[in-house]
C-alpha cells in the first residue's frame, strides 16, 4: 500500500471511530453504567439472605451491579428491538397511566410486570429467568430517572439541547450520566456513601404500587423540565441544586429494587397483585 492510500485509510478509520463515539454518546438511554450499577449495589444491601441466595444461584454468582446494564448492552442486537419501548413510558402531565394510547410493544410499566411474571413462571427456562431478571434490575433503575417518565414530544428531554460545562448535551443526558460522571465517584463509592435511612424511611420508600412510583417520577420530571430551557449552559449551579436529587433517586431505586426482588423470589401472589394494582 502506497503512502497516499495508507494515509487515506487511516483518516477514514479515525473519522469512523469519531462517528461511532459521537453516536454512542447520543444513544445513552438512561442512568448510564455507573448509575445502574449503583442501583444494583444498593439493592443487594437491602435483600434478605434467602432472596439473595436464590438470586445468586440463578445468576451463577454474578452481582446485580454487573447485570444491571445488560438491557442496554443488547440494544446493538436487532433481535432485541421489540424490547426498546420497555425503557420508558410517556404520558402528559395531569393524565393517568393508560389515558394516553400505549405503545404497541409495551412500555416500562408493562416491561416490569412482564419480567416479574416470567421469573415467577415455573414453566420459564433458566435462561429466560436470567434474561428477565437482568432486565428487571435495569428497568427499576430506569423508572427512577425522571425523564424516563417524560414527554413524548421531546423524547424524554432528548431534544432539549443544552450545554454541560460548555459541551453539547441534552437535558435527558444531563440526568442520565453527565451529573453522575462529573461527580467523579465509582459506582461502589456512590453506593457506599448514600445517606443513612431509618427503618421508617426505608419502609416509606418501599410502600406503594408500581403506578405510585411511576407517578412520583412523573411529578419529578415536571420539575426537571422546569429546571432548564433550550440552549442553557448548565454547570456548577445546576449540579449543586440537582445532583442530590439524582443521588436520592438512585438510592430509592436500589431500595425499591430490593423490595421487588423480595416479592419475586419470596413473596406471595396476593402481594404482587397489590403491587400491580391499576395495571
N, C-alpha and C positions, 0 to 999 in steps of 0.2 A: 504493500500500500504506500503510495507516494505521500509527501508531506501535506499537500493540499487536501487529499481525501481523508487523511488521518485527522487533520485539524477540523475539517467539516463534520466528521462523525463525532468527534469529541464535543463540539459545540452543540450538536443535536442531542447528545446524551445529557449534557448539562441543562439544556432547555427542557428536556423531557422530565428530568428529576425535579426541576423547579415547578413545572406544571403539576406533577403529581403531589408535590409538597403543598402547593397552594390549595389544590382542590381537596386534599386530605384535611387541611385545617378548616376549610369551609364546611366540611361534612361532619364535623364533630357534633353529634346529635344530642348530647346530654351532659351530665356532670363531668364527663371525661374520665380517664382511667383512675386518676387519684381520688376523685370524689366517690366513684363507685366502690373502690377498694376500702375507703373509709367506712362506707355503709356496711360492707360485708364484715369488716373487722369489728365494728361496734356490735353488730348483731351477734357474733359469736360470744361476746362477753355477757349477753343477756339471755342466752339459751340455757335450758336445763341440761344436766348431764345426759339424761335419757334422750332428749331430742338431738343433742349434738352428736351422740354416739350413732344414732340412726343416719344422720346426715353424713357423717364421716364415712360410714360404711357404704352408703350409696355413691358418694363421690370419691371413694378409694383414698380417703385421707387428704384430698385436696381442700384447701381453705375456701371459705366463702369469698374472701377478698380476691383470691386468684380467679374464681369462676365468674366474678361479678361483671366482667367486661366481655364475656363470651358472646352475648347477644349483639354486641357491636362488631365483634371480630367477624361474625358470619355474614355481615352485610355485603361483603365482597363476592359472596357466592350467590348467583341468581336464583338458585333453587330455594333460597330463604326469602325471596322478595315478598311473599304473602305476609310475612311477619312484620314488615316495616311499619304499618299503621299501629302496631301494638305499643309503640314507644310514646304515644301522646294521645290526647283527646282534646277536641276543640268544641266549645260552645260559648255563646255570648254571655256577657255579664248580666246577671239578673235572671238568666234562664236556669232550668234544672236539667240534669243529665237526661237525655232521651227526647227532649223537646226539639233539638236540632237533629236532622236525619243522621243516623250513624254511618260511619264508613263501612262499605260492604264487606271489607276484610277484617273489621273489628277495630278496637282501639285499646288503650292501656287498661281500661277497666275490664273489658271483655278478655283481654290478654291475661291479666292477673287471675281472673276467675278460671279461665281455661287451664292455666298452668296448675292451679291448685287441684282441680278436678282430675287432671291427667296423672298427677303424682299420687293422688288418693285412690285412683282406679286400680283394683287388684289385677285387672287384665292388661295393664300397661307393661310393656317390657322394661327391663332395667335401663336400657339405652334411652328409651323415651322418658322415663322418670328423671334420668340425669339431665337430659336436654331441657325439660320443662322446669326443673329445679334451678338450673343455671339462669334460665330466662326469668324466672320469678324473682330471683335475687336482684337481677338487673332492673326489672320493672318497678319494684318497690322503691329503688333509688330514683328512677325517672319520675315517678309520681310526685316526689317531693322537690323536684326542680320546678319552681312555679310556672315557668314558661312552657312546660310540657302540658299545662292545662291553660294554654293561652288562646289567642285569637287565630282563626283560620286564615283571615285575610292578610296577616303579616307573618304567617307560618311560625307562630310562637315567638315572634320577635326577631326572626332570622332576616327579615327585610328591613328592619330598623337599623340602618347603618350608623355606627358610632366609631369613634377612635378610642382605643385603650392605651393610655400613655403615648399618644401620637402615632399609634399603629392601627391600621384599618381593622375593624372588627364589626360585630353587630351585637345587639342587646342580648340575644339568646346566648351567644358565645361568651359574653362577659360573665353570665351566670353559670354557664356550663363549666368553663375552665379558666378564663382569664384571671378572675379574682383568686381562685384556688392556687393556680400556678404562681401568681405574683406573691402569694404568702410564703412561698419557698419552704414548705414543710412536706415531708413524705407522708404517705397515707398512714403509716404506723405512728408517726409523730402526731398527726392530727387526731387520729382515733384515741390516742393515749392522753390527749390533753383537752378533751371535751369537758364542759362544765359539769360539775357534780350535780346529780339529780337525786332528790329524795325518793323514797318509796312511793309516796303520794304523787309526786310529779311524774314518775315513770308510769304509774297506774293511769293517770290522766292522759298521758301521751298514747298509751295503748288503747284507751277506750274509744268507742265509736265504730262505725261501719266503714267499709271501703268508700262509700259515697261521701260520708262525713269527711274523710281525709281528702277526697277529691275537691270538695267544696272549699276546704281550708286552703288548699293550694291555689284554687281559682281566686279566692279573695286576696291572697298574697300576690298573685300575678297582676291583679289590678293595680296594686301599689308599685310593683316593678315597672309597669308601663308608664306610670306617672313619674317615675324617678329619672327619666331621661327622654330626650327627644332626638329626632333625626339630626345627625352630624355633630352631636355633642362630643366633646373631648373629655372622656372620663378618666380620672386618675386618683390621686391620694384622697381627696374629699369623698368621692364615691366609695372607694374602698373602705374608708373609715366608718361610713354610715351603713354600708350594706354587707360587708363581709361577715359580720356577726350573725346576720340573718341567714346567709348561706350556710354558715357553720352550724347554726341551730337546726336548719333543715336536714343537714346530713346526720346529725345526732338523732333527730326524730325518726328519720328513715331507718336508721340502724335498729333503734329500739322497736319500731313497728315491724320491721322485717323479722326480728326475733319472735315477736308475738304471732305473726302469721305462720312462721315455720313451726312454732309450738302447736298451733291449731292443725296444721297439715300433718304433722308426724305424731302428735299425741292427743289431739282434740277430738271432739265428738261432732257428728254431722249437724246436730242442732246448733252448736256453736258457730259452725261455718254458715249455716242458714241465716243466723243473726248478722254475721259479718257481710253476707251478700245482700242484706235487706234492701229492696228497692231496685235491684238489678234484674 
